[in-house]
Amino acid sequence: MTPSVDFDTPRDAFEILEGARAALSAPEQSEAAVLAALQVAPDDRDVRMGAYKFYFYNTRLAEAVPHAAWCIADAARALGLPTDWRRLVPGSVPCGDFDKPRRYLVQSIVAYGWCLARIGRIEEGMEALAQAIAIDPADTFRVKRIVEVIARGGDAEEDDAM
């Protein structure tokens, strides 16, 4: 159940999100904090990333997917790019210096693809991961290795190279 809150700023939501730090030892309490922060500031980058991480690290990947998708659109907007990751083409995300916004975009696409693949939506996940490879040909985030793990049906946690 989402607690009712009355706050004025996204920073207040971030303070609420601090209550989610014990995600593995107190998942119900942590999820309540995540949901409360989302209620207060659903369009705050830190809150959405916190929600993604909560669901990811609690292996609730289907619930992590929409937050990863939100992060992709948010990063794309910040960079003045199309919010649909499928419309990004090689060269549309200059990867030379890989500043924080570009890293955030590519990492969000990778997270999205990984989660989709792990919940059985392999084709969609691989499509997102292929897009990350296309826009990061230097493979800064070792996405090619992630694709290899998924292709052989493995788990990144079992793969020492990950």
N, C-alpha and C positions, 0 to 999 in steps of 0.2 A: 504494500500500500504506500502510495506517495504521500509524504507529509505535506500539509498545507504550509506554504511559506509566503512571506510578504517582504521582499527585499527590493532595493532600488537599482542595483548595478550588477553587471556581470562579475565584478570582483567579489561581491558577496557570494555569488554562486561558487566561485573558486574556493572561498573559505569553507563553504559547505562541503565541497568536494574533498577537502582535506580529511573529512571523516571516512573516506573510502580507502585510506591507506592500508588498512588491515584486511584487504580483499580476501586473502586465503584463510585467515584465522577467524574472521567474522563476516562471512559473505552476505548475510542478510542485512547487517548494519551497513556494510559497505555499499550494497546495492541501493539501500534507502538513501544514502548520501548522494550517490550518482543520480538517482531519479529526482531528488530534490534540486540538485544543481541544474539538471536539464530543464526542470520546470521553471527555474528562475532565469536561466540564460541559455536557451536552446541553440542560439546562434553564436555562442562564444567558443572560439577555437580550443582553448585549454579545457573547457568543460567537455566538449565533444571528444577530444583526444583522451581525456580521462575516462570517459564512458567506453570508448573503444578498448582501451587498455584493460579496464575492469573485466569486460566480457571476454576479451582475448585470453587474459591470464587465468580466468576461471573456466577456460575451454568451453565457453558458450559462444562459439564462433558464429552461429546464425544470428545471434543478437549483436555481434561485433560488426557484421557486414554493413548495416545501414550507417553506422558511425564512420566507418572507413570511407564509404561512398560520400558522406557529407564532407569529410576532410579533403577528398579529391576535388570536389566542386569548390570548396573554400579556397584551396591552394590555387586552383586554376583562376578563380576570380581575382585573387591577389596579384597574379601574374598577368592579368589581362588576356587569358587564354580561354578557349571553349571549355565549359564546365563538363561536357561529356568527354571522358577520357578517350573514347573511341575516335574522336575527331582530332586528337593530337597527332602530329606527323613528325617524323624525324627532323630535327632542327627547330621544331617549334618551342622546345624547352632547351635553351642554350645550356649545355651541361659543363662547359669549360671550367667555370669557377665554382659551380654547384653551391651557391649560397643557400641560406636556410630555406627560403620559399621554394626553391627548386627541389631541394632535398625532401622537404615536406610533401611536395606533390608526388615525386617518384616513390617515396616510402609509403605513401597512402595508397597508391596504385598497387604496389607490391603486397601490402597488408590485405587489401581488398581481394586480390587474386588468390593469395594464400588461403584466406578464410573460405572463399568460395570453393576452392579445390578440396579443402579438408572436410567440407560438409557435403561432398558428393557432387557439387556442381562443377565438375572438373573442366568441362569444355569452356564454360564462362571464366573460370579461374585462370586457365591457361591462356585465354584470349587477353585478359588483363595483364598477366605476366609477360606475354609476348609484346604487348604495347610498352611495358616498362623497359624491356630490352631495346625496343626500337627507338625510344626517346633517350636512352642512356646506353649508346653503343659501347662505351668504355666499360660497361658492366660494373659500375662503381659499387652497386649493392649486391653483387654476386647473384643476380636473379637467374642467370643461366644455370647455376648450381641448384637453385630452388626448383627450377623446371625439371632438371634431371631427377631430383629426389621424387617429385610428384609423378613423373613419367614411369618410374620403376615401382611406384606404389609404396614408396618408403615414407618415413616420418622424419622431419628435420631434426627432431630431438634425438633420434637414433643415429644421425649422421654426424660424425666428428668434424667433417669439413665445413659444416654450416656455421 
